[in-house]
Amino acid sequence: MTNSVDRRARASQKRQRLTAAAARVLHEQGVERTTLADIAREADVPVGNVYYYFKTKDELVRAALTEHSAHLDELIARLDRLDDPRDRLRGLVEAWVSRRDLAARYGCPTGTLAVELDKRPDGTLDAEVAAVIRQLLDWAGRQFRELGLDDPDGLALTLVSGYQGMSLLANALRDPEVMTREGDRLSRWISSLRAEGDR
């Protein structure tokens, strides 16, 4: 019984290592340039074992998207412990800016996947990457709604568009300070927003 439990635990850990490695390598290299061998090497797993857990590269892309969603869940859970929705939104911007070096090197993990997957002729995985972005938009919209602001979903779209734009430009220019400057601008914008009755 113990051996069976140990085997399942090791298998689960190996799958998690492969999933985390897929998220990193796909972000750094893109879907088309990444091989299963690249992910196996990053996870320190024999390449033959990858096929036991993931039969195709698309399954690994799905796993990477699950990993991105899980990271977003963790971030949201941390931010939701803050009392003020304005602080939560500014905390989100701070989290983005804290990853400015990574964004300058590779862009936004989910955004770059979305762009690359959209170019595929088979159109697979589009809905799954959109679901991760929708998760962020919905959370931000709830924060703006809690602040009593008009058009909370539009404000959420503006915020997330700002992030995607600053990560794209930081990447294109290889300049992490783009994230710092634009993150400060987004934080000031959040602070400046007032509900109709507060003006």
Protein Blocks (a to p, Z undefined) as FASTA:
>chain_A
ZZmmmmmmmmmmmmmmmmmmmmmmmmmnojmlpcfklmmmmnopafklmmmmmmbfklmm
mmmmmmmmmmmmmmmmmmmmpmblklmmmmmmmmmmmmmmmmmmnopfklmmmmmmmmpm
nlpoklmmmmmmmmmmmmmmmmmmmnopahkllmmmmmmmmmmmmmmmmmmnopaklmmm
mmmmmmmmmmmpccfklZZ
